[in-house]
Amino acid sequence: MAIKVSLGKLTVPGDIEVFIKEHMMMNDIALLDISLRHVARVSCLPFHHRDPFDRLMIAQALVEDIPIVSQDIAFDAYGVKRIG
């Protein structure tokens, strides 16, 4: 989200940090720290998707068995649960 805001592809009302914190609280969303297990899993992923940030999210979703919120159908090739 922050990258899209910085590129001008997304606008949020007011300060982005406040916006994100408020919406995380309203939707009971917690941040997921990057662990060594996540990084190790990235190294084992096939290259269906080349974006390093997306590959890290895919690895986290697989390790933690959690869904990813994304419209990107390339995620489906990894067998992750995708909402979007």
ZAGU-563482 format. One record per residue (C-alpha): x, y, z; residue in one letter. Coordinates in steps of 0.05 Angstrom, whole numbers, plus 32768, in hexadecimal, padded with zeros to 4 digits. Example, Ala and Ser with C-alpha at 12.3 -4.5 7.8 and 13.67 -1.06 7.14 Angstrom:
2
REC     xx     yy     zz   code
REC   80F6   7FA6   809C      A
REC   8111   7FEB   808F      S
***
This chain:
84
REC     xx     yy     zz   code
REC   8000   8000   8000      M
REC   8037   8031   8013      A
REC   805A   8025   7FD1      I
REC   801A   8033   7FAA      K
REC   800F   8073   7FD2      V
REC   8057   808A   7FC4      S
REC   804D   807C   7F79      L
REC   800C   80A4   7F79      G
REC   7FE3   8066   7F66      K
REC   7FBC   8068   7FA8      L
REC   7FA6   80A1   7FD5      T
REC   7F93   809B   801E      V
REC   7F73   80D1   8049      P
REC   7FA6   80F1   8078      G
REC   7FE5   80D0   8092      D
REC   7FF1   808A   8075      I
REC   800C   806E   80B7      E
REC   7FCD   8085   80DD      V
REC   7FA1   806B   80A4      F
REC   7FC2   8026   80A6      I
REC   7FC1   8021   80F3      K
REC   7F77   8034   80F6      E
REC   7F63   8001   80C1      H
REC   7F8E   7FCB   80E1      M
REC   7F6A   7FD6   8123      M
REC   7F24   7FD9   8102      M
REC   7F30   7F98   80DD      N
REC   7F58   7F73   8113      D
REC   7F96   7F6E   80E7      I
REC   7FDB   7F62   8104      A
REC   801F   7F6C   80E3      L
REC   8046   7F2D   80D4      L
REC   8090   7F34   80E1      D
REC   80C0   7F15   80AF      I
REC   80E1   7ED7   80CD      S
REC   811B   7EAB   80B8      L
REC   80E8   7E75   80A5      R
REC   80C7   7EA6   8075      H
REC   8109   7EB9   8055      V
REC   811E   7E70   804E      A
REC   80DC   7E5F   802D      R
REC   80E6   7E95   7FF9      V
REC   8126   7E72   7FE3      S
REC   80FE   7E33   7FD4      C
REC   80C7   7E54   7FAB      L
REC   80C3   7E48   7F60      P
REC   80C4   7E88   7F36      F
REC   807B   7E8C   7F22      H
REC   807E   7ED3   7F3D      H
REC   80BC   7EFF   7F39      R
REC   80AA   7F39   7F67      D
REC   80D5   7F30   7FA7      P
REC   80A1   7F50   7FD5      F
REC   806A   7F24   7FBA      D
REC   8097   7EE6   7FC0      R
REC   80A3   7EF7   800A      L
REC   8058   7EFF   8016      M
REC   804C   7EBC   7FF4      I
REC   8081   7E9B   8020      A
REC   8061   7EB9   805E      Q
REC   801C   7EA1   8049      A
REC   8036   7E5A   803E      L
REC   805E   7E56   807E      V
REC   8027   7E75   80AA      E
REC   7FED   7E54   8084      D
REC   7FCA   7E97   807C      I
REC   7FA7   7EB7   803F      P
REC   7FC2   7EEF   8015      I
REC   7F95   7F29   8002      V
REC   7FA6   7F37   7FB9      S
REC   7F89   7F3B   7F73      Q
REC   7FC9   7F1D   7F56      D
REC   7FB7   7ED9   7F39      I
REC   8001   7EC7   7F33      A
REC   7FFD   7EB6   7F7E      F
REC   7FCF   7E7C   7F6E      D
REC   8009   7E55   7F4F      A
REC   8026   7E4E   7F95      Y
REC   7FE9   7E2F   7FB4      G
REC   7FDE   7E68   7FE5      V
REC   7F99   7E7C   7FFC      K
REC   7F8A   7EBD   7FD9      R
REC   7F52   7EEE   7FEA      I
REC   7F43   7F1E   7FB2      G
***
